[in-house]
Amino acid sequence: MIPGTLLRRATAALATVSALLIGAPAADASPPTGPALAAAPTVLTGPQLAASWTGPLSTRGRWIVDASGNRFKLKSGNWAGAQGTYEGSGDVNDVTNHQADQMSHNIPLGLDRTPIDRILADFHALGLNSIRLPFANALVHDTVPVPDSAVTANPQLKGKTPLQVMDSVVAALTADGFAVVLNNHTTSYRFCCGLDGNERWNSGQSTRQWIDDWVFLAKRYQNNTRVVGADLRNEVRRDTWNDTNWGWGNDYDLNKAFEEAGNEILQADPDLLIVMEGINWQGIPTDVSPHGRPMLTPVATLSNTLIRSDKLVYAAHFYSYTGPNHTGATGTGETHDPRYRELTPEQLAKAVDDEALFVTREGQHFTAPVWISEFGAGGRGPVDALERAWFARFTDILVRNDSDFAIWPLVGWTNAAGTPQDTWAMVNYNAAGARLGVLDPGDWRAADWTRLVEAPARSGRVDVTPRWNMLNLDYGDNNVSATMLAKPDWSAGNRKGNCPDTQRLVGLGRSDGRGLCTDAGQPAKAAGAWTTVSDERYVTGDWASGYNKLQCPDRTFAVGYSVKSNAMSGLLCAPATATLPTNGRVLWFDRGDNRPATGGSNASDWAPGYYKGQCADGEYLAGVAFTWKWNHAGVPDALLCRPLA
């Protein structure tokens, strides 16, 4: 989200940390020369867009696909408003106390000015096929009808609560062929972006309430397969005292919170994509204190695993006035780190790859689509030349990487003089409903935007490819098996990792409780009980002499494991429909990594700092050896790997 007039309205008491989180765009500089009018994007009518894809959506490697397995590229925009526009000071009923002097009444902007079918026609004209729809948790619980003035141009919405208005907006969008991704943008209706009470998913509410709100919405829209995704939380950042972390296992652990929420949402509606942003800001921005914008960087060594491994999408935001270590602030809270717009094209491309797009590399434990779910720039009036150059360079990156994207924001107002109040908006409406948009003369973004939406892109069927997903037992259970979530604890008192039901266990870390799952060559599972192994009753032959051994029964394969501290406690084994080979090899990793040279997430580290043992893609894990001798402390030292065929 762009902060608009946040810093202008910030109180002195909050200025330091508010500015450190996300600052306002720098003041505009010299006006650009007007570009030639760009050709308009290809426009699909509502029926044409609806006929071009079928929900629900899922993922195959780095690509999002529709129900037919065809690539569906998210060409999206953010229809803001339902997250709230009040800037937190002064009379909430005074429009000048709202972002860009635009009062949304906590529903998508523009419904007071233009009929919804006209707004949707303007979205089609932009070349969009999907809408990111921000909302506040407050909206879920708000029982007060919006004022009639908020829906003047759409009288059918009079008397509705903000949630009921969102229902109507979702219904209209999806009936017109658009895919809708719901985005939990804020807790309260307050906009945006520093110490506003919306810093984390559990700011102003408990994690339990946040998840419950998501489950409520998932069930509310579960029969509409064009509601395709749950974007779990927007721009998670530091509050006054605490940084959000990625993997510490506490109340500020975003990795943990996202995984818990995503899996509960998928149990309520298994069709939804689960969209996870990284950490937007950590640290206090001074030149002498650690600070930065990690975004998706931590995913390289700690990725997320869901009960549906084909439903995870990662997301990141980029704005020119921020930077890898720059909040975007001017004055208080500003450091001497470069902003993205100050980077060379090569430096910018590297930063975007390091912070986000690396996740699209195929065949790794973290591989997933990456949706650049916010970026943008002001397109009219005085424009900083660096801003304009950045926008062209950034859209070049999106084109070159065939990236999914969503521009911020779609809708704004024009004032009585016909000037956009939010120059970033793609379409602006005056009080009478007349439009001034990016494709109308005078907006310098038109050529870059058209090039982006018209860029050559992969299309057609995307083949299913193997997946690798990690399990993380650092601080507790990591149960991503829908089967086992419905059953009692299979290894009481121990930390447990269970692979998704479509996958099997293929690797273990030594001394850290990490594991790796895959569906490469996955044998079909038979009906019947899964076996818990906690002793040597199923061991055949002394394949690791002098070591304790856990071994799955014949015709079963390992799908989970448990540890106490980091010592092996048990294996969970699922039955196969066909007889599995019982010959194999012992793979030792007590003195170094022992992983396949090819395939098998071999170019990424799923247990950093620890030795890893991993069976080949064409093998199944049948057993684990460990010892309490020589101070080995019972951690896994060897795997029994057997061929799948």
N, C-alpha and C positions, 0 to 999 in steps of 0.2 A: 504494500500500500504506500502511496506517496503521502508525506506528512503534511502537505499544504502549509497552513499557518501555525503549526504546532509550536515552533520556537517563539513566534511572536506572542503567543498567548501563555507560554509557560511561566509559572511563578518562579520567583528568584530561589525559593527554597528547593525546588526540584530541578533547577536548571542544569546543574552539573551532570547528574545521572540521566536525566531526560534527554539531554543533548547527546550523551554518549551512546544511547541506544540506536536511534536513527534520527538523523538531522534533516533539515529542510533542504531543498535544492538551492544551490548557490544563486545569487542574484543574476538575472539575465544580463547579457552583454550586448554586443552589436547585433542588429537585425540582419538576417541572411538575405541573399538575393532570392527572389521568388523563382521556384522551379517551374519548368514546363509542366502542364497538367498531365499527370500520369494516366495511363490506360487503367480502366476500372478492372477489379478482379472478376473472375468468372463467377456468375451469380446462379445459384440453384434456388428454385422456388421451394416452398415448404414441402409439397408432395415429391419433388425431385430429390431433395435432401433425405427425406424419410425413406425413399425407395433405394437410396444408395448404400444403406448399411442396416444391419440388424443387431439389436442388443440381445443379451448383455455383452459387455466387452471383457476381454481377458488379455493376458500377455503371453508372448512367445519370445524368449530371449529379451532383446532390447526393444521389441516392437509391441505396440498395442494392436490387438486384432478384434474384429467383430465376431458375432456368433458363427459366421461362416468360415472363420479363419483368415479373413482378408484384412490387410493392414488398415487400421483406422487412425489417421494422423490427427491428433488434437490440434485444430486451428481455432483457437479459443480467444474469448475476451472475458474480462471481469465485469459483470453487471453489479456494481457496488450499490450500497444503500442500506440493505437489511442488517449490516453490521453496526449501523449507527453512524451519524455524522457530527454529533455534538463534541466539541473540543475540550469540554471539561471545566470551563470557567464562565461565569456570567449566567444570565437567564437562558435556560434551555429552550424557551419559546422565542428567543430573539435569533433570527436567521443569521445575524452577523457573528454569532458564537458557534457556527457550524462550519465544517470544512468547505473552503472556497465560497462561503456565504450561501451554501446549498443545504437546505434542510430536507432530509429524506423521510422523516417521520418513521424511520426504522423499517422501511420497505425499499425495494429497488427504485433507484432514482428515475424520474421522468414520467411516472404514472399520473402525476398531477397535470402534465403538460401535453401528453401525446397518447392517443389510443395504443394499446399494447400491440395490436396487429401492425401498426405503422412502425413501432419500435423494432419489432421482429423483422419487418421488411428491410429496415436499415441495417440490421445485423446480417441478413442474407447478402445485402449489397457489399458488405465488407469482406465477403468470402469466408465467413465463419461456418463451422459445423458444430461448435460446442460452446457452452457457456459455463464459466466458473461463477458460482452464485454464493458470495459471502453472506454469512449470517452471524448473529450474536446468540450465545446461549440464552440471553434474556428473552429473545424472541420466542423460544420454545415455551416459556412460562408466562408470556404476556397475554393477559385476558382482556386488555382494554382495546376496543375498536380504534382503528386509525381515524383521524378526523376526516370529514368529507372532503376538505380542501386538499388532502394528500392524494386523492384519486379523482380529481375533478374531470380529467379526460377519460376516466374509466369508471363511470358511475356504477357498473355492475359489481364493483369492489366495495361500495359503501357499506358500512356496518361490520366489516370484517376485521379480525385481529391481524397483527403482522404475520402470524403463522398462517392464517387462512389466506392472506394475500399471497404469501410465498407459495402456498398450494396452487393458487390460480396461476401464478407466474410459471411455476414448474409445468403445470398442465398445458399452458399455452405454448411454452417453448418446445416441449416434447412432442406435442401434436403437430408442430411445424417442422419436425425432423431433427431438432437440435439435441445433442447429447448434453446432459446437465451433470456437473460435478458440484456437489454441495461442499462449501468451504467454511469450517468453523474459524471465523476471523477474530472474534472478540468474545469476552465473557459478558461484559456489560455493553451498553449501546455507545460507549465512549470511543471516539476516534482521536487519536492514533499517535504516537507510536512509542512514547517513552514510558515514564512511570504513570501509566494510565489505568492500572489494574488489570491489564490484559496481557501481561508479559508471558505467562505460561498457561498451559492447559488447566492448571489448578490454581491460577490466580483468581481470587474472589469466589472460588467454589472448590469442592473436593474432586479428586480424580474420579471417585465413584460417580459423582453427579455428572461430570463431563462424559464419562462412558455411557451412563444411563441416557443422557440426552441423545447421543449418537445412536444407541440401540433403538430409541423411540423413533427417530427419523428414518432409520433403516427399515423398520417395520412399516412406517407410514407410507413409504414410497416403494415398497418391495414388489408391488404388482406392475410397476412402470419400468420396463427394462431400458428405457432411455434415460432414466436417472442412473447414471453409470458409475458414479464414484463418490467416495467420502474422503475429502481432503481434510485430514484430521485436525490440524491447527496451523494458524498463520504466524510466521515470523517469531518463533520462540526466542526469548532474549533474557538478559539479566534483569532482575529487579533491584531494589535498593541494596540488598545485602547479599544475594545469592546468585551464582551462575547456574544456569542449566548445564547438565553434563550428558555424556553419551556413554552409558555403561557402568556407572558407579553403583547401581542397584538401590538408590535412595529415592526420596520424594521428588528430586529434581532431575531424575534420569529420563530423558526424552526417549531414548531407545527402548527402554522398558515400558514406558507409558504407551508409546505408539503400538508396540507389539500386543500389549494387553487389550487396548481398545480395538485394534484391527481384528484380532481373533474373536472378540465378542461380537463385533459388527458382522463378521462373516458367519457366525453361528445364527444370527438373526436374519441375514440376507446374504447367502453365499454368492450372489451375482455381482456384488459391488467391487469395483476397484478400490484398493486402499492406498491413498496418496499420503506420503510422508515427506515433509520438508526437513531439512537439517536444522542445525542451530544457527540462528541469524546473527547472534552477537554474544560474545563472552568477554568478561574483563572490564576494567575501567580505562577509558581512553585517555591516557596521558603518555607523554613520550618516555616515561620511566616505569610504566607498569605494563604487565602482560595484557594483551587485548587482541581481538580479531574476530573474523567472520568465518567460522569453520564450515558452515553449510554442510555439504555431504562428505567432506574429507574423512570423518571418522568411519564412514561406511566401508572404507578400504579394508579395515581389520575387524569391524564389528557391524555386520549387516543384519537385517531383520528377516525372520522366517515366519510365515503365516501358515495357518492350517490349509489354505489354498495357495499353493506356491505359484499359481498363475494369476495372482491378483495384486501383486505389489508394484506400485509405481512410486519412484522418488521424484521430488520437486525441488526447485531452487529459484531464487529471485535475484535479479541483477538490475541495478540502476546506476547511471553514469556518475552521480554525485557521491556514491558510496565507493568502497574499495575493499580489497582483501583484509586490510587492517584499518579502514577508515569508516567511522560511523555515518558519515554524510553531514555531520554538524559543521556549522561555521561559528567561529568565536569559541565560547565555552564548550568543552567536549571535543574540540578539534585537535587532531595530532598532525604531525608532519608526514604521515604515510600518504602515498599516492592514492588518488581516486581512480576508478576504472577509466574515466575519460582521459586521464593523464598518461595511461599506458600506451605503449606502441601497439600496433596491430598484433605483433607476435607475442608481446607480453599479455595482452588481453586474451588472446586465444589460449595461452597456457594457463592463465588464471581460471578461465571458465572451465577448462578441462580438469584442472587440479581440484576445483571446488565442486564440480557437478558432473560433467559429461564423461569422465572416466568410468562412471558406473555403467555406461552402455557397452563396455567391452564384453564381448561374448565369452561364455564358458567359465565365468568366475563365480565365487560364492555370492558376490554382490550384484551380479548382472541383472539389470531391470531397465525398463524405459525411464527416461528422465524428462519431466515436463517442466519447462521454464514457465512457471505459472504466474509470474509477474515480471514485466519489464515495460518500459515506456519512456516517453519524453513529451515535452510541451511543443506543440506544432504550430502555434500562431503567436504573433507578437514578437518582441525582441527575443532572440535565441542566442545562447552561447555557442560560438563556433565549435568549441570542443564537444559540446553536447550533440550537436548535429553530426559531427564526425564519428562520435561514439555510436550513435544510433545506427549509422550505416555499417560500421564495423561489426557491431553486435548482431545485426540482422544477417550480415555475411556469415557469421559463425553459425547461426541457426540454419541458414540455407545449406552451408557446407556439411553440417552434421545431420541434416534431415531431422531436425529436432521438433518435438511437440512444443507448443507455445501458447501463452495467453497474455494478451496486452492488457495493461492497466491504464485507466478504466475505460469502460465503454460509453457511459452516459454522463453528460454534464448539462449545465444551464448556460444560456447566453443572457446577458443583461439587457436593459432597455435600449442600450446603444448598439446591440448586436455583437458585443464582444464576449467570447467564452469566459466564464468565471473560472473554469478549470481548463487550462489550455491543453492538458494531457488527454482530455476526453476525446474519444473517437467520433462521437456524435453529440452535438449540443442542441438543446431545444429552448426557444424563447417562451415567454408566458403564453403565447398564442399557439405554440406547437410547431413553429417553423424550425427547420433543421439547418444547422451549419456543421458539416462533418469533415473528416479527414480527406474525403474524395472531392469535396467542393473546392473551388479555386482558393489558393492562398495558404494552404497547409503544406509545409515543406516535407512532411513525413510520407506523403502520398506515394511517391516513387518507391521508397524503401518498403513501405507496407505492401504494395502490390507485388513487388519482386518477392517478398517473403511468402505471401499466400499463394502465389502462382509458381513457386519454385518447383523444379522436378523433384519428385519424391518416390520412394518405394511404394508400390501399390500391388494389389492382387494378393494371392494366397501366400502366407508365411508358414513354412514347414515347422513342425514341432521339433525342437532340439533338446538335448539333455540339459538338466538343471542340477546345480549343486547349491545346497543351502546349509548354513552353519547352525549349530546348536551352542548355546551359551549358558553354562551352568556356573558362571562366576559367583553369583549371589543367590541362586535359588533354582527352582525347576524351570525347564524350558520345554513345556509340553505343547507341541503343535500337531498332535495327532487327534483328529476329531473322534476317532474310535476310543482312544484312551481318556480323553476329556470326559467321556460319558461313563467311565468305569471308576471303581475305587482305586485308591493309591496302590500301585503294584510293587513299590519298594519303600515301605514306610520308614521315615526317619532319615532318608537319604535324598540327595539332590538328583533329579531325574531329567534326562533329555529324551524326547520321543520325536522321531521324524514325522513329517507330514505323511498321511496315509498313502500317498502315491510314490513315496520314496523309501529307501532303506539306508541303514547306517553303513558308511564306507570308510570312515576315518576317525581317529581319536588323537587328541593332544596329550602330551605327557606332562602331568603335574598341574594342569590348569582346568580340567573339566570341560574343555571345548570338544565338539564333535562335528563331523561333516556328513551330510546326507546327499543322496543322488537318486535320480530316476533313470540313469543311463542303463539301458538293457533291463529295466526293472521286471523281475518275474511277477507273474500274476499271483495275487494273494488268494488263498483258499478260504472258504468259510470255516469257522471253528475258532476255538480259543487260542489266544496267543500265550506263549510260554514264558514264565519268569524263571530265569536261571540265576541261582545264587550259590551254587556249589558245583562239584565236579561230577555229578551223576551222569551227565551226557557226554563226558569226555571220551573220545575214541583214540587210543594210541597216545604215547608220550611225546607230543609234538613240540613241547618246550620243557625239556628235562630240568627238574629241580624247581620249576615255577608253579605257582598256583594257576589254575586255568578255569575259565568260564567258557562253555561251549554250547551253542544252540543244538537242539536235537536235529537229527537228519531230516531233510525235506523242510527245514525252516531256515530263516535268515534273520540277522540282527536288524531291528528297527529302533532300538532304544537302549539306553544304558543308565546306570545309576552309580553315584560315587558318595563316599563319606569322607569329609575333607576333600582330598583329591584321589583317594584310594578307590580302586574298583570295588563295587558292591554287587552289581547285577547286570545281566543282559536281558533284554526283552526281545523275543523271537516270534516272528509271524510265520504261519504256514504257507507254503507255496502250492499252487494247483498241480504242478508237475514235479517229478523227481529231480532233485538238484544233484550235480556231481559232488562226490565226497572226497575226491583227491584235492590237493591244493598245496599251498606253500606257507611257510612261516615268515612273516615280515617283521624284522626287528627294527625298532627305532629308539633304543635306549641310549644310543651314542650319537644320534644325529637324525635329521629328517630322512624319511624314506617314503617318497611320494612318486607317483607316475611322472615320467618325463613329458608326456603329452596328455591332453585332456585333463579331467579331474581337477579343475580350478587350480592348475599348477602355477599360474602366474600371479597368484594372490595368496595372502597369508591369513588364514582363518584362526590361527592360534599363535599370535606374535610373541616371540621370546621363548617359545617352548618347542621341543622336538615334536614332529607330527608323523604319525603312521597312517598310510592311506592305501587301501586296496585299489587295484586297477579298475577302470571303468567296466571291464568285462568280468569282474569278480564280485562275489558277495562276501561280507564279513561273517565268518562262522564262529569265531572265538577270540578271546583276549587272554594273554598271559601276563602275570604280574608276580612280584615277590616282595617279601618283607625283609629279605636279606640285604646286607651291604648298604643299609640306609636308603633303600629304594622306596620305602614307605607305602608299598602297595599300589603305586601308580602303574598304568599300563606300560608294558615294555615291548610287547609283540602282538601282532594280529595273525589270526589264521584266516587266510584269504583263499577262497575256492572259486573255480570258474563257474560262470553261469550256464555254460553249455560245453 
